[in-house]
Every structure is written in C-alpha cells, then in structure tokens.
C-alpha cells in the first residue's frame, strides 16, 4: 500500500508557481511604474469627483427635472413620465446623491472603455493578426472573476473609486471591442469595393462607409458597455467607491433588507434610464434613419 502511494506521488505533476510569477510582476510594476499609476489615480479621481460635483451641485428636485427634460427631448413624453416618477422615487428614498455618485463612476468607466474598445475593434476588424491576439485577451477579461483582477488593482491604487473604475473598465470593455469588430466585418464587401473603385483612401472608406454602416452594432456595444459598468456597482462599493454599491454592500453585511431593496431599486431605475437613452442614440444614427425611410417607401 505504501509502495503504491509512493508511485502515485511520483506521478504527480510538479507545481508551476504561476501565482508567484504574477505577484512578482505586479510588484515589479508597482516599484518601477509607480508614478504612472499615481498619475492615473489622480486623473480618474478628479474625473469622478468633478462629475459627481456637477451632478449634485443643484438640488435633487432640479436635477430630477433636468433628467426628465432630457428624456422628453431625446425620446418621448411617456419616457419623460417614467423618468420623473423614477428619479423622484430615488430622491424620496434619499438615494439620489448615491445614485449620482454611481452614475459618475459608470460614465467615466464607460467613456474610457468606449475610447479603448472602438479603436481596438476597428484594428481587429481590419487586421486578422490583431484579431487573433485580441480575442483570447477578451475571453480572459470576460471569464476571469472580477475579484481576481481586483486584487492587483487595489495593490496599485489602494481603495476608493479609482480601483472601482479600473475594474469596471476591464469588465465592460470586451463587448465594445467585439461588437465594433463584428459591425465592421458585416459591412457589405461590395460597398467597400465601390469606394475603393472611386479611389477613396483607406481612412475615408473607414470613416465614410464602414463606421456609419457599422454604427448600429457599435451602438449596441456601447449600450452593453454601459450596462456592464452599472452591474459592477456592488463590487466598486466593496473597494470603497461611494454610491449605490456601498449601500448594497452595507445592506448585505448588516442584513438590512430595506436599505438593500431601496438601493437595488435605484440601480434598476438608473439602468433603465441609461439603456433607453443609449437606444435613442442608436435609433438616430444615419443608417437607422435610412432604414426607416426605406421602410416607409415600401
């Protein structure tokens, strides 16, 4: 019995210290690229704090009317009524300031993710090698549990809204890249060839043909980026980012059912509002307007 156990022990694979290598790489980055992380921390913290100040400068009821007017202008009176009731409810639950803090974090993270995702998606669509490199990285970003890459983020930036923003960008970036690449790849090849036949340079074909025709898919990617960013509010709250995520985390740890429900309901209202607003921007794209005109002609 002991001999069999000894043979089985010898057949085991040796341990590969991947975790130790990763920890060493993180320590090296922190020691050698520390000023860069300090700069990123300052920029992100200033952006979130500045946007939060702008959103909370006016009284809550005035901001509710501002959001309602925006809903009426961009969509319809029905959506404006929903906005008035929904944001009024958030204010009445005394969650409006927390909701604006969450909105600031979501907007900053979404803008960064979109600014990175669309160019990378364009490169992946135009160059097969870039796509081959990007796809496994995106798979890793989407499948890796958020708490895993949250550890080095906290190591670089301590606690607060900055690690929440960085973690949110990592989590929300893949749909923006994938749907941008997909939209450009789905553009009719004959249309691109027609532009090339007229002597249009590659940049003009990209900006004048491919991006406009791919805009519905790109806008769907932007919508997914914003929704995934909002889904990270609880994790952001766990690392010290103020907002609805903090209230939900406190409700979970203290078993406060009422506080958790109010904060969760505020997240839902905010998510519906952002989803409808981004959908409107997609509907107003040139391709969407052209498709509606074509449908009316038929």
Phi and psi in degrees as GROMACS dihedral restraints (atoms count N, CA, C in turn):
[ dihedral_restraints ]
;  ai    aj    ak    al  type     phi  dphi    fc
    3     4     5     6     1   -68.8    20    10
    4     5     6     7     1   -35.4    20    10
    6     7     8     9     1   -64.7    20    10
    7     8     9    10     1   -42.3    20    10
    9    10    11    12     1   -63.8    20    10
   10    11    12    13     1   -40.2    20    10
   12    13    14    15     1   -65.2    20    10
   13    14    15    16     1   -37.5    20    10
   15    16    17    18     1   -66.5    20    10
   16    17    18    19     1   -40.5    20    10
   18    19    20    21     1   -64.8    20    10
   19    20    21    22     1   -43.0    20    10
   21    22    23    24     1   -62.7    20    10
   22    23    24    25     1   -37.1    20    10
   24    25    26    27     1   -66.4    20    10
   25    26    27    28     1   -38.7    20    10
   27    28    29    30     1   -66.5    20    10
   28    29    30    31     1   -28.7    20    10
   30    31    32    33     1   -79.3    20    10
   31    32    33    34     1   -10.2    20    10
   33    34    35    36     1   -68.5    20    10
   34    35    36    37     1   142.6    20    10
   36    37    38    39     1   -70.3    20    10
   37    38    39    40     1   145.1    20    10
   39    40    41    42     1   -68.5    20    10
   40    41    42    43     1   149.2    20    10
   42    43    44    45     1   -73.2    20    10
   43    44    45    46     1   130.7    20    10
   45    46    47    48     1   -98.6    20    10
   46    47    48    49     1   116.4    20    10
   48    49    50    51     1   -79.8    20    10
   49    50    51    52     1    60.3    20    10
   51    52    53    54     1   -62.8    20    10
   52    53    54    55     1   -39.7    20    10
   54    55    56    57     1   -62.3    20    10
   55    56    57    58     1   -38.9    20    10
   57    58    59    60     1   -66.1    20    10
   58    59    60    61     1   -39.8    20    10
   60    61    62    63     1   -63.3    20    10
   61    62    63    64     1   -41.5    20    10
   63    64    65    66     1   -65.1    20    10
   64    65    66    67     1   -43.1    20    10
   66    67    68    69     1   -62.3    20    10
   67    68    69    70     1   -39.2    20    10
   69    70    71    72     1   -65.7    20    10
   70    71    72    73     1   -39.1    20    10
   72    73    74    75     1   -65.4    20    10
   73    74    75    76     1   -40.9    20    10
   75    76    77    78     1   -64.4    20    10
   76    77    78    79     1   -41.7    20    10
   78    79    80    81     1   -64.2    20    10
   79    80    81    82     1   -39.9    20    10
   81    82    83    84     1   -63.7    20    10
   82    83    84    85     1   -43.9    20    10
   84    85    86    87     1   -62.4    20    10
   85    86    87    88     1   -42.5    20    10
   87    88    89    90     1   -65.9    20    10
   88    89    90    91     1   -34.0    20    10
   90    91    92    93     1   -80.0    20    10
   91    92    93    94     1   -29.4    20    10
   93    94    95    96     1  -106.9    20    10
   94    95    96    97     1   -22.0    20    10
   96    97    98    99     1  -120.0    20    10
   97    98    99   100     1    24.0    20    10
   99   100   101   102     1   -57.0    20    10
  100   101   102   103     1   -44.4    20    10
  102   103   104   105     1   -59.5    20    10
  103   104   105   106     1   -33.9    20    10
  105   106   107   108     1   -65.6    20    10
  106   107   108   109     1   -42.6    20    10
  108   109   110   111     1   -66.0    20    10
  109   110   111   112     1   -35.6    20    10
  111   112   113   114     1   -64.0    20    10
  112   113   114   115     1   -40.0    20    10
  114   115   116   117     1   -64.4    20    10
  115   116   117   118     1   -45.7    20    10
  117   118   119   120     1   -60.7    20    10
  118   119   120   121     1   -41.7    20    10
  120   121   122   123     1   -60.7    20    10
  121   122   123   124     1   -44.1    20    10
  123   124   125   126     1   -64.5    20    10
  124   125   126   127     1   -44.2    20    10
  126   127   128   129     1   -65.3    20    10
  127   128   129   130     1   -48.2    20    10
  129   130   131   132     1   -66.6    20    10
  130   131   132   133     1   -41.4    20    10
  132   133   134   135     1   -64.8    20    10
  133   134   135   136     1   -40.4    20    10
  135   136   137   138     1   -65.9    20    10
  136   137   138   139     1   -39.8    20    10
  138   139   140   141     1   -65.0    20    10
  139   140   141   142     1   -46.6    20    10
  141   142   143   144     1   -66.4    20    10
  142   143   144   145     1   -45.9    20    10
  144   145   146   147     1   -64.2    20    10
  145   146   147   148     1   -40.5    20    10
  147   148   149   150     1   -65.7    20    10
  148   149   150   151     1   -42.6    20    10
  150   151   152   153     1   -67.7    20    10
  151   152   153   154     1   -38.7    20    10
  153   154   155   156     1   -63.0    20    10
  154   155   156   157     1   -41.8    20    10
  156   157   158   159     1   -61.2    20    10
  157   158   159   160     1   -42.2    20    10
  159   160   161   162     1   -65.0    20    10
  160   161   162   163     1   -37.9    20    10
  162   163   164   165     1   -78.3    20    10
  163   164   165   166     1   -19.8    20    10
  165   166   167   168     1  -112.0    20    10
  166   167   168   169     1     6.0    20    10
  168   169   170   171     1   -66.6    20    10
  169   170   171   172     1   -44.2    20    10
  171   172   173   174     1   -84.4    20    10
  172   173   174   175     1   160.0    20    10
  174   175   176   177     1   -59.0    20    10
  175   176   177   178     1   155.2    20    10
  177   178   179   180     1   -56.4    20    10
  178   179   180   181     1   -45.5    20    10
  180   181   182   183     1   -64.2    20    10
  181   182   183   184     1   -36.0    20    10
  183   184   185   186     1   -65.0    20    10
  184   185   186   187     1   -42.1    20    10
  186   187   188   189     1   -66.7    20    10
  187   188   189   190     1   -34.4    20    10
  189   190   191   192     1   -59.8    20    10
  190   191   192   193     1   -42.8    20    10
  192   193   194   195     1   -66.8    20    10
  193   194   195   196     1   -35.1    20    10
  195   196   197   198     1   -64.5    20    10
  196   197   198   199     1   -46.9    20    10
  198   199   200   201     1   -63.3    20    10
  199   200   201   202     1   -37.0    20    10
  201   202   203   204     1   -65.4    20    10
  202   203   204   205     1   -43.3    20    10
  204   205   206   207     1   -63.4    20    10
  205   206   207   208     1   -38.9    20    10
  207   208   209   210     1   -63.8    20    10
  208   209   210   211     1   -40.7    20    10
  210   211   212   213     1   -64.7    20    10
  211   212   213   214     1   -40.1    20    10
  213   214   215   216     1   -66.2    20    10
  214   215   216   217     1   -40.5    20    10
  216   217   218   219     1   -70.2    20    10
  217   218   219   220     1   -41.0    20    10
  219   220   221   222     1   -86.1    20    10
  220   221   222   223     1   -29.0    20    10
  222   223   224   225     1  -126.6    20    10
  223   224   225   226     1   -86.3    20    10
  225   226   227   228     1  -161.7    20    10
  226   227   228   229     1   169.6    20    10
  228   229   230   231     1   -69.5    20    10
  229   230   231   232     1   -28.8    20    10
  231   232   233   234     1   -65.0    20    10
  232   233   234   235     1   -44.7    20    10
  234   235   236   237     1   -67.1    20    10
  235   236   237   238     1   -32.4    20    10
  237   238   239   240     1   -64.6    20    10
  238   239   240   241     1   -39.6    20    10
  240   241   242   243     1   -64.2    20    10
  241   242   243   244     1   -43.7    20    10
  243   244   245   246     1   -59.3    20    10
  244   245   246   247     1   -43.1    20    10
  246   247   248   249     1   -63.4    20    10
  247   248   249   250     1   -43.6    20    10
  249   250   251   252     1   -61.1    20    10
  250   251   252   253     1   -45.0    20    10
  252   253   254   255     1   -70.4    20    10
  253   254   255   256     1   -45.0    20    10
  255   256   257   258     1   -65.4    20    10
  256   257   258   259     1   -51.2    20    10
  258   259   260   261     1   -72.0    20    10
  259   260   261   262     1   -30.3    20    10
  261   262   263   264     1   -63.3    20    10
  262   263   264   265     1   -37.5    20    10
  264   265   266   267     1   -66.3    20    10
  265   266   267   268     1   -41.1    20    10
  267   268   269   270     1   -59.3    20    10
  268   269   270   271     1   -43.4    20    10
  270   271   272   273     1   -65.9    20    10
  271   272   273   274     1   -38.5    20    10
  273   274   275   276     1   -69.9    20    10
  274   275   276   277     1   -26.0    20    10
  276   277   278   279     1   -84.6    20    10
  277   278   279   280     1     2.9    20    10
  279   280   281   282     1    59.6    20    10
  280   281   282   283     1    36.9    20    10
  282   283   284   285     1  -112.4    20    10
  283   284   285   286     1     7.8    20    10
  285   286   287   288     1   -67.4    20    10
  286   287   288   289     1   -43.8    20    10
  288   289   290   291     1   -62.2    20    10
  289   290   291   292     1   -43.4    20    10
  291   292   293   294     1   -63.4    20    10
  292   293   294   295     1   -37.6    20    10
  294   295   296   297     1   -65.4    20    10
  295   296   297   298     1   -39.0    20    10
  297   298   299   300     1   -69.1    20    10
  298   299   300   301     1   -35.6    20    10
  300   301   302   303     1   -63.3    20    10
  301   302   303   304     1   -42.2    20    10
  303   304   305   306     1   -65.7    20    10
  304   305   306   307     1   -42.7    20    10
  306   307   308   309     1   -60.9    20    10
  307   308   309   310     1   -39.4    20    10
  309   310   311   312     1   -62.1    20    10
  310   311   312   313     1   -47.0    20    10
  312   313   314   315     1   -61.9    20    10
  313   314   315   316     1   -43.2    20    10
  315   316   317   318     1   -64.3    20    10
  316   317   318   319     1   -43.6    20    10
  318   319   320   321     1   -66.0    20    10
  319   320   321   322     1   -44.3    20    10
  321   322   323   324     1   -62.9    20    10
  322   323   324   325     1   -47.2    20    10
  324   325   326   327     1   -63.7    20    10
  325   326   327   328     1   -40.2    20    10
  327   328   329   330     1   -66.5    20    10
  328   329   330   331     1   -42.2    20    10
  330   331   332   333     1   -61.2    20    10
  331   332   333   334     1   -43.3    20    10
  333   334   335   336     1   -65.0    20    10
  334   335   336   337     1   -44.9    20    10
  336   337   338   339     1   -63.2    20    10
  337   338   339   340     1   -39.5    20    10
  339   340   341   342     1   -69.3    20    10
  340   341   342   343     1   -41.2    20    10
  342   343   344   345     1   -63.4    20    10
  343   344   345   346     1   -30.0    20    10
  345   346   347   348     1   -87.5    20    10
  346   347   348   349     1   -42.9    20    10
  348   349   350   351     1   -67.7    20    10
  349   350   351   352     1   -43.0    20    10
  351   352   353   354     1   -66.5    20    10
  352   353   354   355     1   -48.4    20    10
  354   355   356   357     1   -60.3    20    10
  355   356   357   358     1   -40.3    20    10
  357   358   359   360     1   -65.3    20    10
  358   359   360   361     1   -39.6    20    10
  360   361   362   363     1   -63.0    20    10
  361   362   363   364     1   -38.8    20    10
  363   364   365   366     1   -63.9    20    10
  364   365   366   367     1   -45.9    20    10
  366   367   368   369     1   -62.3    20    10
  367   368   369   370     1   -40.3    20    10
  369   370   371   372     1   -66.4    20    10
  370   371   372   373     1   -33.9    20    10
  372   373   374   375     1   -73.4    20    10
  373   374   375   376     1   -30.1    20    10
  375   376   377   378     1   -94.1    20    10
  376   377   378   379     1   -17.6    20    10
  378   379   380   381     1  -133.4    20    10
  379   380   381   382     1   117.3    20    10
  381   382   383   384     1   -63.3    20    10
  382   383   384   385     1   -36.4    20    10
  384   385   386   387     1   -66.4    20    10
  385   386   387   388     1   -39.1    20    10
  387   388   389   390     1   -62.0    20    10
  388   389   390   391     1   -41.9    20    10
  390   391   392   393     1   -62.0    20    10
  391   392   393   394     1   -39.9    20    10
  393   394   395   396     1   -65.6    20    10
  394   395   396   397     1   -32.5    20    10
  396   397   398   399     1   -79.2    20    10
  397   398   399   400     1   -38.7    20    10
  399   400   401   402     1   -73.2    20    10
  400   401   402   403     1   -38.9    20    10
  402   403   404   405     1   -58.0    20    10
  403   404   405   406     1   -49.7    20    10
  405   406   407   408     1   -64.4    20    10
  406   407   408   409     1   -31.6    20    10
  408   409   410   411     1   -65.6    20    10
  409   410   411   412     1   -43.1    20    10
  411   412   413   414     1   -65.0    20    10
  412   413   414   415     1   -38.9    20    10
  414   415   416   417     1   -60.2    20    10
  415   416   417   418     1   -42.0    20    10
  417   418   419   420     1   -64.2    20    10
  418   419   420   421     1   -42.7    20    10
  420   421   422   423     1   -64.6    20    10
  421   422   423   424     1   -35.4    20    10
  423   424   425   426     1   -80.4    20    10
  424   425   426   427     1   -31.7    20    10
  426   427   428   429     1   -95.0    20    10
  427   428   429   430     1   -23.2    20    10
  429   430   431   432     1   -67.9    20    10
  430   431   432   433     1   127.3    20    10
  432   433   434   435     1   -56.6    20    10
  433   434   435   436     1   139.2    20    10
  435   436   437   438     1   -59.8    20    10
  436   437   438   439     1   -31.5    20    10
  438   439   440   441     1   -66.7    20    10
  439   440   441   442     1   -24.0    20    10
  441   442   443   444     1   -71.1    20    10
  442   443   444   445     1   -51.8    20    10
  444   445   446   447     1   -80.4    20    10
  445   446   447   448     1    -5.0    20    10
  447   448   449   450     1   -72.6    20    10
  448   449   450   451     1   -26.7    20    10
  450   451   452   453     1   -63.5    20    10
  451   452   453   454     1   -53.3    20    10
  453   454   455   456     1   -66.6    20    10
  454   455   456   457     1   -30.2    20    10
  456   457   458   459     1   -62.9    20    10
  457   458   459   460     1   -44.2    20    10
  459   460   461   462     1   -65.3    20    10
  460   461   462   463     1   -35.4    20    10
  462   463   464   465     1   -62.7    20    10
  463   464   465   466     1   -37.4    20    10
  465   466   467   468     1   -79.3    20    10
  466   467   468   469     1   -39.0    20    10
  468   469   470   471     1  -119.7    20    10
  469   470   471   472     1     6.2    20    10
  471   472   473   474     1    61.8    20    10
  472   473   474   475     1  -158.6    20    10
  474   475   476   477     1   -99.5    20    10
  475   476   477   478     1   162.9    20    10
  477   478   479   480     1   131.5    20    10
  478   479   480   481     1  -164.9    20    10
  480   481   482   483     1   -74.2    20    10
  481   482   483   484     1   -25.0    20    10
  483   484   485   486     1   -64.2    20    10
  484   485   486   487     1   -50.9    20    10
  486   487   488   489     1   -61.1    20    10
  487   488   489   490     1   -30.9    20    10
  489   490   491   492     1   -63.8    20    10
  490   491   492   493     1   -42.4    20    10
  492   493   494   495     1   -65.3    20    10
  493   494   495   496     1   -46.4    20    10
  495   496   497   498     1   -62.9    20    10
  496   497   498   499     1   -45.1    20    10
  498   499   500   501     1   -63.2    20    10
  499   500   501   502     1   -38.1    20    10
  501   502   503   504     1   -66.1    20    10
  502   503   504   505     1   -40.3    20    10
  504   505   506   507     1   -62.0    20    10
  505   506   507   508     1   -45.2    20    10
  507   508   509   510     1   -61.7    20    10
  508   509   510   511     1   -41.4    20    10
  510   511   512   513     1   -72.6    20    10
  511   512   513   514     1   -36.2    20    10
  513   514   515   516     1   -94.2    20    10
  514   515   516   517     1    -9.6    20    10
  516   517   518   519     1   -67.4    20    10
  517   518   519   520     1   -42.4    20    10
  519   520   521   522     1   -53.1    20    10
  520   521   522   523     1   -45.1    20    10
  522   523   524   525     1   -60.2    20    10
  523   524   525   526     1   -35.6    20    10
  525   526   527   528     1   -62.7    20    10
  526   527   528   529     1   -41.2    20    10
  528   529   530   531     1   -69.7    20    10
  529   530   531   532     1   -47.9    20    10
  531   532   533   534     1   -63.7    20    10
  532   533   534   535     1   -46.7    20    10
  534   535   536   537     1   -74.1    20    10
  535   536   537   538     1   -28.2    20    10
  537   538   539   540     1   -66.6    20    10
  538   539   540   541     1   -46.7    20    10
  540   541   542   543     1   -61.1    20    10
  541   542   543   544     1   -44.3    20    10
  543   544   545   546     1   -63.0    20    10
  544   545   546   547     1   -43.7    20    10
  546   547   548   549     1   -62.4    20    10
  547   548   549   550     1   -41.9    20    10
  549   550   551   552     1   -69.7    20    10
  550   551   552   553     1   -38.7    20    10
  552   553   554   555     1   -66.7    20    10
  553   554   555   556     1   -27.3    20    10
  555   556   557   558     1   -85.0    20    10
  556   557   558   559     1    -5.1    20    10
  558   559   560   561     1   -63.2    20    10
  559   560   561   562     1   134.6    20    10
  561   562   563   564     1   -56.3    20    10
  562   563   564   565     1   126.1    20    10
  564   565   566   567     1   -62.9    20    10
  565   566   567   568     1   -32.6    20    10
  567   568   569   570     1   -65.1    20    10
  568   569   570   571     1   -34.8    20    10
  570   571   572   573     1   -65.7    20    10
  571   572   573   574     1   -42.8    20    10
  573   574   575   576     1   -63.5    20    10
  574   575   576   577     1   -42.6    20    10
  576   577   578   579     1   -64.5    20    10
  577   578   579   580     1   -33.9    20    10
  579   580   581   582     1   -63.7    20    10
  580   581   582   583     1   -42.0    20    10
  582   583   584   585     1   -63.0    20    10
  583   584   585   586     1   -40.4    20    10
  585   586   587   588     1   -65.9    20    10
  586   587   588   589     1   -35.6    20    10
  588   589   590   591     1   -64.9    20    10
  589   590   591   592     1   -31.5    20    10
  591   592   593   594     1   -82.1    20    10
  592   593   594   595     1     3.6    20    10
  594   595   596   597     1    83.1    20    10
  595   596   597   598     1    16.9    20    10
  597   598   599   600     1   -71.0    20    10
  598   599   600   601     1   135.8    20    10
  600   601   602   603     1   -69.2    20    10
  601   602   603   604     1   165.7    20    10
  603   604   605   606     1   -59.6    20    10
  604   605   606   607     1   -38.6    20    10
  606   607   608   609     1   -66.0    20    10
  607   608   609   610     1   -39.9    20    10
  609   610   611   612     1   -67.2    20    10
  610   611   612   613     1   -37.6    20    10
  612   613   614   615     1   -63.6    20    10
  613   614   615   616     1   -39.4    20    10
  615   616   617   618     1   -65.8    20    10
  616   617   618   619     1   -50.7    20    10
  618   619   620   621     1   -78.6    20    10
  619   620   621   622     1   -28.4    20    10
  621   622   623   624     1   -98.6    20    10
  622   623   624   625     1   -19.8    20    10
  624   625   626   627     1  -122.4    20    10
  625   626   627   628     1   -60.1    20    10
  627   628   629   630     1   -67.9    20    10
  628   629   630   631     1   -49.8    20    10
  630   631   632   633     1   -63.9    20    10
  631   632   633   634     1   -46.2    20    10
  633   634   635   636     1   -60.1    20    10
  634   635   636   637     1   -41.9    20    10
  636   637   638   639     1   -71.5    20    10
  637   638   639   640     1   -27.5    20    10
  639   640   641   642     1   -88.3    20    10
  640   641   642   643     1     0.2    20    10
  642   643   644   645     1   -58.8    20    10
  643   644   645   646     1   -40.1    20    10
  645   646   647   648     1   -57.1    20    10
  646   647   648   649     1   -42.4    20    10
  648   649   650   651     1   -69.0    20    10
  649   650   651   652     1   -39.2    20    10
  651   652   653   654     1   -64.1    20    10
  652   653   654   655     1   -42.3    20    10
  654   655   656   657     1   -66.1    20    10
  655   656   657   658     1   -34.6    20    10
  657   658   659   660     1   -63.4    20    10
  658   659   660   661     1   -37.8    20    10
  660   661   662   663     1   -65.6    20    10
  661   662   663   664     1   -40.2    20    10
  663   664   665   666     1   -63.4    20    10
  664   665   666   667     1   -40.3    20    10
  666   667   668   669     1   -60.9    20    10
  667   668   669   670     1   -43.1    20    10
  669   670   671   672     1   -67.1    20    10
  670   671   672   673     1   -36.2    20    10
  672   673   674   675     1   -60.1    20    10
  673   674   675   676     1   -45.9    20    10
  675   676   677   678     1   -66.3    20    10
  676   677   678   679     1   -42.5    20    10
  678   679   680   681     1   -65.8    20    10
  679   680   681   682     1   -41.8    20    10
  681   682   683   684     1   -67.5    20    10
  682   683   684   685     1   -35.0    20    10
  684   685   686   687     1   -61.8    20    10
  685   686   687   688     1   -41.2    20    10
  687   688   689   690     1   -68.8    20    10
  688   689   690   691     1   -29.6    20    10
  690   691   692   693     1   -71.4    20    10
  691   692   693   694     1   -10.9    20    10
  693   694   695   696     1   -93.4    20    10
  694   695   696   697     1     6.6    20    10
  696   697   698   699     1   -63.0    20    10
  697   698   699   700     1   -35.0    20    10
  699   700   701   702     1   -68.0    20    10
  700   701   702   703     1   -44.5    20    10
  702   703   704   705     1   -64.5    20    10
  703   704   705   706     1   -39.3    20    10
  705   706   707   708     1   -62.2    20    10
  706   707   708   709     1   -37.9    20    10
  708   709   710   711     1   -65.1    20    10
  709   710   711   712     1   -31.6    20    10
  711   712   713   714     1   -68.5    20    10
  712   713   714   715     1   -25.5    20    10
  714   715   716   717     1  -100.9    20    10
  715   716   717   718     1    12.8    20    10
  717   718   719   720     1   104.4    20    10
  718   719   720   721     1     2.6    20    10
  720   721   722   723     1   -76.7    20    10
  721   722   723   724     1   125.6    20    10
  723   724   725   726     1   -72.0    20    10
  724   725   726   727     1   148.8    20    10
  726   727   728   729     1   143.2    20    10
  727   728   729   730     1  -161.2    20    10
  729   730   731   732     1   -65.8    20    10
  730   731   732   733     1   -31.5    20    10
  732   733   734   735     1   -61.8    20    10
  733   734   735   736     1   -38.1    20    10
  735   736   737   738     1   -63.1    20    10
  736   737   738   739     1   -43.0    20    10
  738   739   740   741     1   -64.7    20    10
  739   740   741   742     1   -40.0    20    10
  741   742   743   744     1   -66.8    20    10
  742   743   744   745     1   -42.4    20    10
  744   745   746   747     1   -63.3    20    10
  745   746   747   748     1   -41.9    20    10
  747   748   749   750     1   -65.0    20    10
  748   749   750   751     1   -38.4    20    10
  750   751   752   753     1   -64.2    20    10
  751   752   753   754     1   -37.6    20    10
  753   754   755   756     1   -68.9    20    10
  754   755   756   757     1   -46.7    20    10
  756   757   758   759     1   -70.0    20    10
  757   758   759   760     1   -29.4    20    10
  759   760   761   762     1  -103.3    20    10
  760   761   762   763     1     2.4    20    10
  762   763   764   765     1    53.7    20    10
  763   764   765   766     1    51.1    20    10
  765   766   767   768     1  -102.5    20    10
  766   767   768   769     1    94.7    20    10
  768   769   770   771     1   -61.8    20    10
  769   770   771   772     1   -44.6    20    10
  771   772   773   774     1   -63.3    20    10
  772   773   774   775     1   -46.9    20    10
  774   775   776   777     1   -62.1    20    10
  775   776   777   778     1   -41.4    20    10
  777   778   779   780     1   -65.0    20    10
  778   779   780   781     1   -40.7    20    10
  780   781   782   783     1   -66.7    20    10
  781   782   783   784     1   -42.4    20    10
  783   784   785   786     1   -63.8    20    10
  784   785   786   787     1   -45.1    20    10
  786   787   788   789     1   -66.2    20    10
  787   788   789   790     1   -40.3    20    10
  789   790   791   792     1   -64.7    20    10
  790   791   792   793     1   -41.2    20    10
  792   793   794   795     1   -63.5    20    10
  793   794   795   796     1   -36.8    20    10
  795   796   797   798     1   -64.6    20    10
  796   797   798   799     1   -38.7    20    10
  798   799   800   801     1   -63.2    20    10
  799   800   801   802     1   -41.7    20    10
  801   802   803   804     1   -62.7    20    10
  802   803   804   805     1   -46.0    20    10
  804   805   806   807     1   -61.7    20    10
  805   806   807   808     1   -43.0    20    10
  807   808   809   810     1   -63.9    20    10
  808   809   810   811     1   -39.9    20    10
  810   811   812   813     1   -65.3    20    10
  811   812   813   814     1   -44.0    20    10
  813   814   815   816     1   -62.1    20    10
  814   815   816   817     1   -42.3    20    10
  816   817   818   819     1   -62.0    20    10
  817   818   819   820     1   -49.4    20    10
  819   820   821   822     1   -65.0    20    10
  820   821   822   823     1   -37.4    20    10
  822   823   824   825     1   -63.5    20    10
  823   824   825   826     1   -44.5    20    10
  825   826   827   828     1   -69.5    20    10
  826   827   828   829     1   -36.6    20    10
  828   829   830   831     1   -65.8    20    10
  829   830   831   832     1   -45.6    20    10
  831   832   833   834     1   -67.8    20    10
  832   833   834   835     1   -32.1    20    10
  834   835   836   837     1   -64.5    20    10
  835   836   837   838     1   -37.2    20    10
  837   838   839   840     1   -63.1    20    10
  838   839   840   841     1   -42.8    20    10
  840   841   842   843     1   -62.0    20    10
  841   842   843   844     1   -35.8    20    10
  843   844   845   846     1   -68.1    20    10
  844   845   846   847     1   -40.9    20    10
  846   847   848   849     1   -65.9    20    10
  847   848   849   850     1   -24.3    20    10
  849   850   851   852     1   -93.5    20    10
  850   851   852   853     1     8.9    20    10
  852   853   854   855     1   -70.2    20    10
  853   854   855   856     1   155.4    20    10
  855   856   857   858     1   -57.2    20    10
  856   857   858   859     1   -38.6    20    10
  858   859   860   861     1   -65.5    20    10
  859   860   861   862     1   -43.4    20    10
  861   862   863   864     1   -63.9    20    10
  862   863   864   865     1   -40.6    20    10
  864   865   866   867     1   -64.9    20    10
  865   866   867   868     1   -40.3    20    10
  867   868   869   870     1   -65.1    20    10
  868   869   870   871     1   -39.6    20    10
  870   871   872   873     1   -65.5    20    10
  871   872   873   874     1   -37.6    20    10
  873   874   875   876     1   -68.0    20    10
  874   875   876   877     1   -38.8    20    10
  876   877   878   879     1   -64.8    20    10
  877   878   879   880     1   -41.1    20    10
  879   880   881   882     1   -63.9    20    10
  880   881   882   883     1   -38.6    20    10
  882   883   884   885     1   -65.5    20    10
  883   884   885   886     1   -37.7    20    10
  885   886   887   888     1   -69.0    20    10
  886   887   888   889     1   -34.9    20    10
  888   889   890   891     1   -65.4    20    10
  889   890   891   892     1   -40.3    20    10
